[in-house]
Amino acid sequence: MSDLNLDWANLKFGYMKTDYNVRCYYRNGAWGEIEMCSEETINLHMAATCLHYGQEAFEGLKAYRCKDGKIRIFRMEANAERMQSTCRGILMPELPTEKFCEMVKRVVKANERFLPPYESGASLYIRPLLIGTGAQVGVHPANEYLFIIFVTPVGPYFKGGFAANPYVVIREYDRSAPLGTGIYKVGGNYAASLLANKKAHDLGYSCEFYLDAKEKKYIDEAGAANFFGIKNNTYITPKSSSILPSITNRSLMQLAEDLGLKVERRQIPIEELETMEEAGACGTAAVISPIERIDDLEMNKSYVIAKDGKPGPISKKLYEKLRGIQYGEEPDVHNWVTVMD
Ligand SMILES: *Cc1c(COP(=O)(O)O)cnc(C)c1O
């Protein structure tokens, strides 16, 4: 249990210093030993490829303090595999799944006192980061890399928690291109999203909403989260070559199927929002953030989904099922959870 006197219930989604991070260097074609570190800073060559050419991959997952007192980590192998896919996408060396998982477990254990208590609404966010550290001036992959995992306790991503939010379609900026890096978890996609996100906030919305970059016809992502819609007892989520394959979305698709819903992964024309009974954004940070409405200002359209401003019954059921598994209160039939000893 924690000896910290933190206001757990009012934590923001932000960075807080913890006791340790864990590091591993890639040099001379091989990964080194795992090192525990209490420094927050890194010593970096000014010509490192991560600084100039965006050779950077990251991940995001969470650990939860549960009712039974145990700590549970959600789908860390899936995060390890997605980071390997990102590495193949931007020519970085892949970290083996076993090493990734061992480092996750070590950093969580070492910072156990930062795990927010059960029912505080907060959790421990785990941030793995892989950067090219070798010096290059020409555009080439680095020959040296640093993999770090730090953790930080976080509150809910959206201040309102599980409440419905308004989104706005941004047509003047693209987050990622159909054959670009949208399918990889790289910082560059986020740099590309900052202006659109600012514009949405300036207009008074919670978040920006992206259409496919090529035709501006189909739903892509809800900010930095995947989109799903529900109608006719069907869970529908976009099939697109420019969205990040969300592990939360993949889990919800499975749970939807378990609950007897049909699951469709296909192109979703924006106009189809008119017929959606429920819609949400999903990702590790917010799990499910129900969508109240999506305004397409240029087209003079407002798609109101949650007419009472509340999350719909199926979104609520999916959310509760997923939270139940994460907290060890529902059977983990798909083997998604690592229980720490
Ligand atoms: C990380 C991320 C998500 C959510 O993925 P999860 O694995 O569910 O956390 C969705 N979209 C983008 C662009 C992301 O970077």
The ligand as a Gaussian input file, in Angstrom:
#p B3LYP/6-31G(d) Opt

LIG

0 1
 C       -2.351000       4.973000     -28.539000
 C       -3.344000       5.403000     -29.549000
 C       -4.658000       4.906000     -29.556000
 C       -5.203000       3.991000     -28.491000
 O       -4.575000       2.755000     -28.432000
 P       -4.742000       1.849000     -27.145000
 O       -3.848000       0.686000     -27.385000
 O       -6.158000       1.460000     -27.039000
 O       -4.306000       2.672000     -25.974000
 C       -5.504000       5.319000     -30.567000
 N       -5.109000       6.188000     -31.518000
 C       -3.857000       6.705000     -31.527000
 C       -3.477000       7.671000     -32.588000
 C       -2.934000       6.329000     -30.553000
 O       -1.701000       6.837000     -30.564000

